Amino acid sequence: KEPSVERVECSLDASVVKGARGGFKDLPLIPPPEEGAAASPIDQFIRRMNRLCVMVRQPSVTGKLTQLGLQIQPEGNRAASSALEAVIACSEGKIPNRMKLQMMFPEVNPGMDSYRIGTLLELTRQVAIHLAEQNLRCRICVQQSLGVGIFTGTPKQLNGVATLLQRMDWQAGDGEENEGILGDYIRFGAIGTDHVMNEHTDRDGNVIEQDDVFLIVCPQNMVGLESSIIPYLQEMVEAAGDRPVILINPDLTDKISSQGQQSVRGRQERLDFEHSFKTIFEFSNIYVSGTSYFPILGSIFKESISAPWVAHQRRDLTNGDERYIPILSTEERPDGELIMETFVN
C-alpha cells in the first residue's frame, strides 16, 4: 500500500491551540521590521519558521533553516555596523542607551594564554571610526586606577591600554584618510562624570561639541580591591543622559576582595545595573565547561540588535581545516542545555 500524503496549511505566525495535547509551549511572535529598515524577506521567513520549529520541539531544524538563509542571501553586517544600527535605534527612542558588545574568542579572552590586546584595540578602532564617519563624536574610555592608598591598581588586561589607544595609527595626519578625526570626532578618556563632555563654549568663544557616543573598553572589577568599577560607571551613565553608552567586553561580576565588600554590600543593585545593558552584538566560543577552554565546541552569535541568536557547531574537515555550521537559532539567548542537546556528536 502506497503511503498517503496529507497537505496541511499553517500560518507562519501560528500559535499553539488551547487545550492541544503534547504540552507545546507558545512563543512570542516575531516582530515586523521597523519602518524604513532594510530588512530581508528571507530573514523574516527564516525567523518565523524557526519559531515554529522551537514550539514543536524540533530545535535542530532551526540550524538547517539558518544555513539555508545564509546560502541564498548575502552576508550581513558585523560589529561596527551593529554598533551604528544600535546607536540609530537609540536616537529614535526604540531601545535604551545602555548597550554591550561582546567578542570572546581566544585572542580577546583575557582568561587564555592567547589573549592579545592588539586585536581588541583594533576592534575598538573600527567601531569608533565607523561611528565617526557618520558625524558622531565618539569618546573611547579606559578605566583608571581604582582603590585607596597603597591598595590601588588597574586590571592587568588594561595596563597601558589608554596609552596604546592614543599611539595607534588612526590615519589622522595631514593628507591621510581620517585627517583631523582625533580630538574632534574621536576623543579619549577614563570612566566617571569628569569624562562626559557636554556642549559648551571655551574661553576663546569657540563652541565645543558634546560627546555623542561613549565606548568603554573592558570595564571590570579587580580581585582583592574593595573598590568596584560599577559606582563610577553608574555616575557616568547618568551624566550621559540619553546618549548611547556601549561597553566592549565588560566583566562587571563581583570579585573576591579582602573584606568581602564586593560580594555583600549592594550586590543586588550591582546585578541590576549589570543586567540593564542590552546585547547589540556577540560572538563567543562554546566550551565543554566554564573553566575549560579546550576543545572549542562551537560559538554563539548575535549579529545585531535586531538579529536572532545563532549557535554554531565546530566541525573538523579532512584537510585539517575547520568550519562552523549553524545548528540552532532562537529569539532569546539559548541556554547551555538546549545548545548541547542540539549539537550533533
Secondary structure in CASP SS format (residue, H / E / C, confidence):
PFRMAT SS
TARGET T0000
AUTHOR 0000-0000-0000
METHOD secondary structure of the structure
MODEL  1
K C 1.00
E C 1.00
P C 1.00
S C 1.00
V C 1.00
E C 1.00
R C 1.00
V C 1.00
E C 1.00
C C 1.00
S C 1.00
L C 1.00
D C 1.00
A C 1.00
S C 1.00
V C 1.00
V C 1.00
K C 1.00
G C 1.00
A C 1.00
R C 1.00
G C 1.00
G C 1.00
F C 1.00
K C 1.00
D C 1.00
L C 1.00
P C 1.00
L C 1.00
I C 1.00
P C 1.00
P C 1.00
P C 1.00
E C 1.00
E C 1.00
G C 1.00
A C 1.00
A C 1.00
A C 1.00
S C 1.00
P H 1.00
I H 1.00
D H 1.00
Q H 1.00
F H 1.00
I H 1.00
R H 1.00
R H 1.00
M H 1.00
N H 1.00
R H 1.00
L H 1.00
C H 1.00
V H 1.00
M H 1.00
V C 1.00
R C 1.00
Q C 1.00
P C 1.00
S H 1.00
V H 1.00
T H 1.00
G H 1.00
K H 1.00
L H 1.00
T H 1.00
Q H 1.00
L H 1.00
G H 1.00
L H 1.00
Q H 1.00
I H 1.00
Q C 1.00
P C 1.00
E C 1.00
G C 1.00
N C 1.00
R C 1.00
A H 1.00
A H 1.00
S H 1.00
S H 1.00
A H 1.00
L H 1.00
E H 1.00
A H 1.00
V H 1.00
I H 1.00
A H 1.00
C H 1.00
S H 1.00
E C 1.00
G C 1.00
K C 1.00
I C 1.00
P C 1.00
N C 1.00
R E 1.00
M E 1.00
K E 1.00
L E 1.00
Q E 1.00
M E 1.00
M E 1.00
F C 1.00
P H 1.00
E H 1.00
V H 1.00
N C 1.00
P C 1.00
G C 1.00
M C 1.00
D C 1.00
S C 1.00
Y C 1.00
R C 1.00
I H 1.00
G H 1.00
T H 1.00
L H 1.00
L H 1.00
E H 1.00
L H 1.00
T H 1.00
R H 1.00
Q H 1.00
V H 1.00
A H 1.00
I H 1.00
H H 1.00
L H 1.00
A H 1.00
E C 1.00
Q C 1.00
N C 1.00
L C 1.00
R C 1.00
C E 1.00
R E 1.00
I E 1.00
C E 1.00
V E 1.00
Q C 1.00
Q C 1.00
S C 1.00
L E 1.00
G E 1.00
V E 1.00
G C 1.00
I C 1.00
F E 1.00
T E 1.00
G E 1.00
T C 1.00
P C 1.00
K H 1.00
Q H 1.00
L H 1.00
N C 1.00
G C 1.00
V H 1.00
A H 1.00
T H 1.00
L H 1.00
L H 1.00
Q H 1.00
R H 1.00
M C 1.00
D C 1.00
W C 1.00
Q C 1.00
A C 1.00
G C 1.00
D C 1.00
G C 1.00
E C 1.00
E C 1.00
N C 1.00
E C 1.00
G C 1.00
I C 1.00
L E 1.00
G C 1.00
D C 1.00
Y C 1.00
I E 1.00
R E 1.00
F E 1.00
G E 1.00
A C 1.00
I C 1.00
G C 1.00
T H 1.00
D H 1.00
H H 1.00
V C 1.00
M C 1.00
N C 1.00
E C 1.00
H E 1.00
T E 1.00
D C 1.00
R C 1.00
D C 1.00
G C 1.00
N C 1.00
V E 1.00
I E 1.00
E C 1.00
Q C 1.00
D C 1.00
D C 1.00
V E 1.00
F E 1.00
L E 1.00
I E 1.00
V E 1.00
C C 1.00
P C 1.00
Q E 1.00
N C 1.00
M C 1.00
V C 1.00
G E 1.00
L C 1.00
E C 1.00
S C 1.00
S C 1.00
I C 1.00
I H 1.00
P H 1.00
Y H 1.00
L H 1.00
Q H 1.00
E H 1.00
M H 1.00
V H 1.00
E H 1.00
A H 1.00
A H 1.00
G C 1.00
D C 1.00
R C 1.00
P C 1.00
V E 1.00
I E 1.00
L E 1.00
I E 1.00
N C 1.00
P C 1.00
D E 1.00
L C 1.00
T C 1.00
D C 1.00
K C 1.00
I C 1.00
S E 1.00
S C 1.00
Q C 1.00
G C 1.00
Q H 1.00
Q H 1.00
S H 1.00
V H 1.00
R C 1.00
G C 1.00
R H 1.00
Q H 1.00
E H 1.00
R H 1.00
L H 1.00
D H 1.00
F H 1.00
E H 1.00
H H 1.00
S C 1.00
F C 1.00
K E 1.00
T E 1.00
I E 1.00
F E 1.00
E E 1.00
F E 1.00
S E 1.00
N E 1.00
I E 1.00
Y E 1.00
V E 1.00
S E 1.00
G C 1.00
T C 1.00
S E 1.00
Y E 1.00
F E 1.00
P E 1.00
I E 1.00
L E 1.00
G E 1.00
S E 1.00
I E 1.00
F E 1.00
K E 1.00
E C 1.00
S C 1.00
I C 1.00
S C 1.00
A C 1.00
P C 1.00
W E 1.00
V E 1.00
A E 1.00
H E 1.00
Q E 1.00
R E 1.00
R E 1.00
D E 1.00
L C 1.00
T C 1.00
N C 1.00
G C 1.00
D C 1.00
E E 1.00
R E 1.00
Y E 1.00
I E 1.00
P E 1.00
I E 1.00
L E 1.00
S E 1.00
T E 1.00
E C 1.00
E C 1.00
R C 1.00
P C 1.00
D C 1.00
G H 1.00
E H 1.00
L H 1.00
I H 1.00
M H 1.00
E H 1.00
T H 1.00
F C 1.00
V C 1.00
N C 1.00
END
